[in-house]
Structures are given as C-alpha cells and as structure tokens.
Amino acid sequence: MENVKETSEGWSGFDARLRGFESIIKQAMQQHANLTLNFNFYEGASIGQHIERTETSNMWMGSGEKKRVENTYSDTQVARALSHIVGKGKAIDSKQKWAGAHWLLRWECGYPAKPQEFCDKIASLPLPDDLEYKCDYRNIREISTLSFMNEDPRYMNSVKYSKNDEAVFFQMKEVVSALQKELNKMTV
C-alpha cells in the first residue's frame, strides 16, 4: 500500500479504498451480530519501514437488532445432553448450577430468558425422573440476574464479569462448557 499524502487527491484515493471494503464489512455484519474493527493510522511511512502508530480508532458495528436465535437442538437432544451433566461429580452438582444451563440454552436454543419460564421449559423436557438435582427457580433466580449472564456465553473469552462474581462465573463457565460438549455430540 503506497503512502497517502494529506492532499485532497491523496485522501480521495484513501476514501476509495475504504469504500471498497464496504461490501466486505456489510457481509461480515450480516454473518455476525456484533463486529469490532480496529483501525491503526500511521503517518509518513510505507510498509516495511519502522513506523510509530499515531492513532488507533476502535469501531463497533452492529445492526442494532437482536439476532434471532434458532433452536438448533430438539428438546430430546437437550434433555439427553442435560442428563449427562447432572449429578454428583458432574458439571451440575447443585441446584444453583442450573443457572449455567439457563445461560447457554437461552442463547444457543432460544430458551426463555426469564428464570421461571426457563425452569418451566426444563420441567417439560423428557428428562429422567431420577435426576439428582432438579431445576428450581428459587435456586437460580439470583444467579440469573448477574450482569455477565446478559452476555452471550458462546463467546466466553469476551464475557466480562466483576471481581465479586468471579467464583460464580467460573462455576457457570464449567456448566456451559460441559453442556456445549454434550450438545455437540448430538450433532455428530
């Protein structure tokens, strides 16, 4: 990429290149609900030369609309996956950890965001009757209101949590990971 001089002619060439990226950006926005672009602006050097960054601009682009979640797994598949991770020594080894299943299933499968409705949905699944720990609204309601639960767990590395919520976050992360692993087995 050649140097762009700070003239009207130079900037128009730069603008033309930026307009060339427009279709790529639009396509990426259609495929992803959120897109973060980092632009680094350099002054007075060509590629290959040692240069100092003079400015960085971070731009978030999104359609502003919530991406509709399609239920990619049947209720039977979800029930089978859940039955593999509930019990002593498994990911859901307490009633509170159902909040982790709630977190993933609302994003991955479009399950209800409200904890009571989620627990009602879980009760309607063809789960084994002898599950050691049952999903109960009273046990997940407080965890389900933590701020990190409003972020998509499928992008776990970008989920932000407070220091106060760190222990709970890692418990929920363990449940999400185990449930994702089991659900992925259902599609193979």
N, C-alpha and C positions, 0 to 999 in steps of 0.2 A: 504494500500500500504506500503510495507516494505521499510526500508531505503535502499538507493542505495549508496554503497561505491564508492569512487573515485578510483576504480581499473578497469582494463580492463574487468574483469568479471562483476563487478557492472554496468559499463556503457553499456556493451553489453546487459544486461537484460533490462536496461532503453531504449536502442535503439530498442529492440524487442517490447517493449510496444508501443513505438512511431510508429513503422511500423504497429502495429495492428490498430492504429487509421487512417491509410492511406485510407482505403476504406470508412470510415465514412466521412472523410474530402472530398474525391472525390465526394461522393454522395451529400454532402451539397453544394459543388461548382457547381454541375450541377443544383441544385434547386435554387440557388441564384447567381445573377451576381457578387456580392461582398460579401466577408466573412471576418470578423475580428476575429482573435483568440487572446486571452490574455493568455499568459503562465506566471505563477508565479513559480519561482525556490526557493526552500527552502533548507536550509543546516542544517544537524545534528539533525533532529527531526523526530519523527513519528507522524502520525495523532493523534490528541487528546492532544498533548503537545503544550504548548505555544511556538510558533516559530516566528522568525522575517523573513520577506521576504528579501532575499539577492539580488534578481534581478528580474525584470519584462521585458519580451520581448513581444512586440506587433507585430503581423504579419498580413499583409493584403494579402489575396489571391484572385485572380480573374483570369478568363480565358484570360483576355486581349481583349476579343471580346465583342462587344456591344450585349446585349441580344436583340433578335428580338422581337419587340412589336407586338402582335396580336391585331387586333381591336376586343375587347370583346363586343362592343356595336354597334348596327346598327346606321346608320345615323338618322333614325327616332327616335330611343331611345335617342340619343344625343340631337336632336332637341327638343324633349319633355322635357328632363331634363333642357336644357338651357332656354326654355320658362318659366319654373317655377321659375328661379332665376334672370330674367332680369326685371327691373322696379323699380320705386320709392319704397323705403323701403325694397328692396330685395338685395341680395348679389352683383349683377351687377347693381349698381345705377348710373353709369357714364360710358362713353365710354372707359376710361382708364382701367377699371376693367376687360375688356375682356382679358387683359393680363393674368389674373388668370386662365381663362378658357383655354387660349392657353397653359399655363404652364402644367395644368393637362392633357389635351387632347393629347398633343404630347407624353406624357409618357404612359398614360393609353390606348390610342386608336391608337397610331401611326400617329396622325395628323401631318401635316407639321411643321417642326421646324422653318422655315423662316416665320416671321410675315405676309408678303404679301401673301404668299401661304396659310397660315392659314386663313386669312380673306377671301380669295377666296373660300376656302373649306366651311367656315361658310356660305357664301353667297349662296352656292349650296344646303344647308340643307333645309328641308321642315319646316322652321320656320314661325311663324305667321307674316303677313305683318305689323301688327301694333305694333311691338316691339318698345318700347320707346327709347332704346339705341341700335344702330346698331354697329356691329364690323367694325372698320375702322383702317387700317394700320397706318395712321398718328397718331392715338391716343395710339397705343400700342407699336410702334417700339422702343421707348426709354426704356420702362419698360422691354420689352422682351430681351434687351441686358444686363440687370443687372446680375451679376455673379451668384447669387443664383438660377436664372432661368435655369441654366445648371445642377442643381441637381434634382433628382427625388422627386417630391412632395408627392409621396405615402409613403415616409419615412420622413415625415415632421419634426420629432423630431431630425433628424440628419442633416437637412439643415442648412448651415452656411450662415450668412448674415452680412454685415458690419453695423456699427452704423449709417452711412449715409443712408442706405437702410432700416432701421428698420421699419419705418412707412409704406413704400410701401410693405415690406414683409408681415406685418400683414394684410394689405388690400387683398393681393393676397392669403394669407392663408385662409381668410374668404371665398373668392370665391371658392377656391379649396375644402374646407370643405363642402360648400353648394352644389357644383356640384357633389362631391362624394356621398353625401347623396341622391341626386335625382337619380343619376345613379344606386345606389344600390337598389332603389325602382323598377327600371326597370327589375331587375333580379328575383324579388320575385314573 
